């Protein structure tokens, strides 16, 4: 299968998984149902993803890819930490408050097995948080940032950026934010973070 065709099939399969997840919840979502919805073979899904947990792990990683790619590039290139956080903040917030992430979190909240929540944590927060922490640590080392620790500063940054917005989206208390609202919140979060941590 050509690379372009395979990427298209991955997108179709993952879109089918989101649609079934919204209708049936995580417990009611099976690889066979996803395969049928995507008009793919069950064997293909198991070959590509291993199992249902592997498929959803891939989906969470895909959601976070723009953020993790930007952070990895900034870290390897020695980019300015504050400037990088300014650039990454709206990307991260848009992803966390977007329909896909919210669908996953709603399903995880209703999943009594805890499997989806563990998958989201491992492939999402636990992959992004250390990268931000590494970036902040470099700012502490070069003196552009000041904080009790890189971990504490990273927690401050994420709290300022996200607050209770993801929970409020998950319980349908607020509508999806506009691009303007995302940018405004990200700018305010960065401003507050600079007040707390800029040297």
N, C-alpha and C positions, 0 to 999 in steps of 0.2 A: 504494500500500500504506500502511495506517495506520502511524503511528509505533510503536505498541505491537506490532503484528504484525511489523514489520520488525525490531524489537529481539529479538523471540522467534526470528525466523529466523536472525538473527546468532548468537544463543546456540546454536541447534540445529546450525548449520554449524560453529561453533567446537568444540562438544562432539564432533561427528563427526570433526573433524580430530584432536582429542586421542586418540580411540579408535583411529583408523587409525595415528596416530604410534606408539602403544604396540605395535601389532601388527606394523607394517612398517618402523618407523624413518623418518627424514626422507627419505632417498633413495627409499624405496618408497612414499611418500605423494604422491599426485597430486591435482590439483584435480578431475579426473573422479571418482576414487574417493571423495573427500570429498563431492562433489555427489551421488553415488549413495547414500552412507551417510545423508546429510541429506535425501534425497528433494527435492533442489533441482536447478535446471538449471546446467549447466557455465557457461553464458553469464552467469547471475546472479552466480556466484562471481567471474568475471573482471571483471564490471562493478563489483562492490562492492569488491573487494580488489586488482585489477590483475593479480596473479599469486600463486604459492604463497608467495613471500617476503613479499609484502604482507599476505597472510592471517595468517601467523605473527607478523609485526610487530604487527598489530592485536591478536592474542592476548596477546602479551607486554605491550603497552601496557595492555590490559584488566586483566591481573594486577596491574600497578603503579599502577593508577588511584587506588585509595584512598589510597595513600601520596603520590603526586604531588599529588593534590588537596589533601590536608591540608597539605603543605609549601608549596604555592603560596599557600594561604589565609593561612598563618602569616606568610609573607614579606610579602605585600601588606598584611596587617593590622598588621605590626610586633609580632607576638606574642613573648613571652619565649622565647628559643632553647632553654633547658634544659627548660622546661615542654613545649614543642612536641616535643622529642626524646623525652621521657617518654611523650607520647601516641602518637607515631608508631612508636616502637620495637616494641611488640608487634604492630602492624599489619604493619609491614615484615617482621618475623621470621616471622610466621604465613604471609605470602604466600611468602616465600623457601623455607620448609620444607614448603609445601603440595604436594599431589599434582600440580597443574598445572605449577608451576615445576620440580618434580623430574622430571616426565615430559619436559619440554622440555630440561632439562640432560642427562638420560640420553641422549636422542636426539642432542643436540648433540655429546656425547662420542664417539658412534659415527659421526657424519657426516663422512666424509673430505673433503667439499668445503669444510667450514668455514662454509658459508652460514648454517646455523641458529645457530651460535655467534656469528657476526658480528651477526645479527639480534637475538639475545638481549642482547648487549652494548650495541648501539645503542639499542634500545627499552627496555632495563631499566636496567642500572647507569649508563649514560651519560646517562640522563634523571633518575635519582634522585640520583646523587652530586653533580652541580652544585647541586641544590636544597638538599641538606644543607650543602654547602660555603657557599652563600650565607647560609643561616641561621646557621651557625657564625661566619661573617665578621661578621655584625651583632652577635653576642655579643662578639667580640673588639673591635669598634669601641666598643661601649657599656661595656666593661670588666667584663661579667659572666663572660666566659670569658678564659682565658689559654692560649696555645699558640704554638709556633714559627710556625705558619701555619694558615689555615683548612683547607687541603688536608690537612695532617698531622693536625689534630684530627679531621677527617672520616674519615680512614683509621683512626685509633684507635677512633673510635666504631663503625664498621662491623666492625672486627676483634673488638672486645669483644662486640658483639651477635651476630655470626654465627659467628665462630671457624671450626671445621672441620665444623660441623653440616650445612651444605648438602652437602658432599662425602660425609660419612658417610651422609646420607639417600640420596644418589644411588647409592652402592654397596651400599645395603640393609644397612648395618652397624647402623643404629638405626631403630626404628619411627617413624611420625609422632608428633610431640610432642602432648601434651594441651594444652588451653587453659591449664591451671594451670602446666604446664612452660614454655610460651611466656611467660606473665606473669612467672614466677620468673626466667627467664634475662634478660628485658628489664629487670627491676628491678635485677638484679645488674650488668648492663652499664651502666646509667645511673649506678649507685652508683660503679662503677669510673671511669667517664668524669668524673664530678664530682670525684673525688679527683685525677684528672690535670689537669683543665682549669678547674674552677670557681675564679673569682678570690677 
